[in-house]
Amino acid sequence: MLYFEDIQLHEVMQSSATYPVTADDIKRFAGEWDPMPFHLDEAVAAMTPIGQLFSSGAHNIAISIKLSHTMMERPVAAIAGLGWQDVRFPLPVCAGDVLRLRTEIIDKRVSQSKPDRGIVTTLITLLNQDDAIVTEYKILTLVLRRLDSVSQA
Amino acid sequence: MLYFEDIQLHEVMQSSATYPVTADDIKRFAGEWDPMPFHLDEAVAAMTPIGQLFSSGAHNIAISIKLSHTMMERPVAAIAGLGWQDVRFPLPVCAGDVLRLRTEIIDKRVSQSKPDRGIVTTLITLLNQDDAIVTEYKILTLVLRRLDSVSQA
């Protein structure tokens, strides 16, 4: 189990797994959750500035979480998710793209109100086959400290 | 078509549609996208502080977008989504919950660099049957101005 103290600031990890995106996958996700015509119909998508079928942002987030599960070697002593910040979609995800995930620990700090836990900020970056960022966001997680760290504090 | 000028600051809308959450739905979404044991198995979930099966945050986002589609009476002249801010999950979504959506226009401003468009910020709130907030986030959208507004500027 990884506790707050075990999490290394600035550590970067990359998924060895990739996620190949298909037109059927884009349409199936969007059909259930985000039925915008340009996520469902190539002809409509061709008339948008993007010019081809592209995925729902919610689909990109789901793909990033799925890929993150391929990178969990040891479970983290997480108490709760505190939410996401600065979610952006700088480039569209299109059929034929092959996505992979990079994570970086960009901040960690002990809770001021509850010294038995800390807040870890992870930058989640979804990249395509050209190493271009298609989705990026920060996850804030409440993580338990080791008991011996707390008693020394 | 709703242009930037047609969007009313502070306007609040509520979905008349609701989304009833089932255990099967929670497990199906999590099984594909976020296979944490506590999203998949009632017995594991019972041992968490939440004490029962609860949904993936990505699932909540997907539900909110699905409900937003029931509220689109007129299309918005949106050019692009600029991302999401301050995504938070204050309460878990559990089997049996019945969710609905509230949206509020909390900010709108003309783009400084491109005066033919503006940025609209919408607060998206997913509520349960007790009127409690289960998920909340802000969406920033780039929206075209009416041509006559731009030429007068």
Interface residues (C-beta under 8 A of the other chain):
Chain A: E32 W33 D34 P35 P49 S56 G57 A58 I61 A62 I63 I65 K66 H69 I79 A80 G81 L82 G83 W84 Q85 D86 V87 R88 F89 Y137
Chain B: E32 W33 D34 P35 P49 S56 G57 A58 I61 A62 I63 I65 K66 H69 I79 A80 G81 L82 G83 W84 Q85 D86 V87 R88 F89 Y137
